[in-house]
Amino acid sequence: MMHSSRLELNGGHYDILESPPSPVEFSQICHISRPVLIKGYKIPNLQRWSNKYLADTMGDRLLSVAVTPNGYADAVTLSSDGKRYFVEPYYEKMTMRSLLSKLAPSTSNVEDVCYLQSQNGNLFPGSYFTSGDMESDCELINLRDDVPAEIPWCSEALGRSPDAVNLWIGNNRSVTSIHSDPYENIYHVARGCKTFLLVPPTEGWCLKERMFPHATYQRATENSPLLLKPSPSTTPAVRWSSIQHPERPGSLSEMTHPLIIDVNAGETLYLPAGWWHHVRQTGLSIALNWWYDIEPRGSAWVWLRLLRGVAIVAADEEVEE
Amino acid sequence: MMHSSRLELNGGHYDILESPPSPVEFSQICHISRPVLIKGYKIPNLQRWSNKYLADTMGDRLLSVAVTPNGYADAVTLSSDGKRYFVEPYYEKMTMRSLLSKLAPSTSNVEDVCYLQSQNGNLFPGSYFTSGDMESDCELINLRDDVPAEIPWCSEALGRSPDAVNLWIGNNRSVTSIHSDPYENIYHVARGCKTFLLVPPTEGWCLKERMFPHATYQRATENSPLLLKPSPSTTPAVRWSSIQHPERPGSLSEMTHPLIIDVNAGETLYLPAGWWHHVRQTGLSIALNWWYDIEPRGSAWVWLRLLRGVAIVAADEEVEE
């Protein structure tokens, strides 16, 4: 089934599957390398993921939660010194119960923004698959029984296991700035809604990547406010898109053809390797993702490497604003 | 299993499979889009393809055979007027018996060169698959019972039937000039040996495509010698590589990394869409090929279109020799 959205021409539609693909069908989908919304892939145990269940199951275990004053973790931010930095969040340890209470709708907008987004395989790290280390430590190990370590139709299609499986918990105050990953990504929403703004790898040069000095949010003492602290000049600069709000009209070049896809609870997005994505969320949002390494040889690999190079050339040719 | 050849770096090896891939494995192979030699795909009825069997089975049916004075059909050729043309062969109707006798080793080198290379689905045309026209006329219909219409692991992997299935019969005097096709190609050698010189789509710009005026070989009367006849100026010029002998040392740029693969009787080559190929043959060579349409959307399609465009740009920037 084909779903029209904004543009009919190349880039203006995405496919919706009413049931999960077979391994061969998913291999064809990866070869096409365009986003697909998959509606019928169910993960039964997620039905029981109430706030109470999550808090009780995780108990006293501490999670590393990204905290920012504005909801932008890993994003380019204008500092009070007038410069723009690529800023990493402050990481704070807290229980699941504490995280969920901080994400409740009643929370004041002036409080710091929390987002569980540790991205290091917080459910199943790479070592789980490579060394068979079933007891490998990860912060969310108590929830593993509810989550499949692998997506069967994806693992069989790609001929490999995931590189990392992550849980994401946040609310509408958190935004993921536009970036791309060199991974095939299966993204499943368990609760709430995630809105992806997607730009194909061929249009990465429109996103105006620049080199930004590195900074982090820090606190002087445990309870003092977050401050943007530039890192030492020995910390390498970070290559990142200089477009901070691609969702706002006029911020993207007219040569860009973004797709906007809402992924609702129970739905799964195939986000192909190299596609740029900016992610917003509605309500309390709980999601899972499986990252799979791309095939490191052949046509698609050469293609993605070339396109990353094109983006650098385009950046070099423009003067930093 | 990985087979090293000439270069270890990108482009210097090809995989050899000892048995046919599963559909999922072949889908992965198509995604990588590098040539693979498949050793274990057997077509049982080809065992009985002696010259006598072929001649008897085809009987009086006439075949369209390409005839040239030099073995180069569909190739750039220097004419006696000092110009280079893209020359199409003369097509002569003959029986299989007559073709095989003309291809026998005793044939004099001064005779014209015959090559059955009609490429229009001479075993199974596209209409066989699209309209279910099982009786669709094709010159080699008598041999259909011996040849599978589809390669099961390929059709399932690509989710489609072939676009054309062809029989090729020639000898060492025929050479196929370097070109690329926008099809996935399964090439099976039934007798003799075919030697493929393969250049990846990324290096097409090294092949110096140019526009050549069109010509054909013709005879003034049925028995008079073949003459190169320029076509009327209204016939569009043909874009073709200006490198006539890529197999000769020094003819390809040092930036080109050709693969050379011998495909012996009983072996099958996966020749990915867009790969440039120059083909020679040893002895009497009988081969079959299945052309499958490429996926006309997504990454690989954009990539091949881009690379064809790059070749045009490269051609425009060089002065015609």
Interface residues (C-beta under 8 A of the other chain):
Chain A: N10 P23 V24 E25 S27 Q28 C30 H31 I32 S33 R34 E156 A157 L158 G159 P201 T202 P272 E295 R297 G298 S299 A300 V302 W303
Chain B: N10 P23 V24 E25 S27 Q28 C30 H31 I32 S33 R34 E156 A157 L158 G159 P201 T202 P272 E295 R297 G298 S299 A300 V302 W303
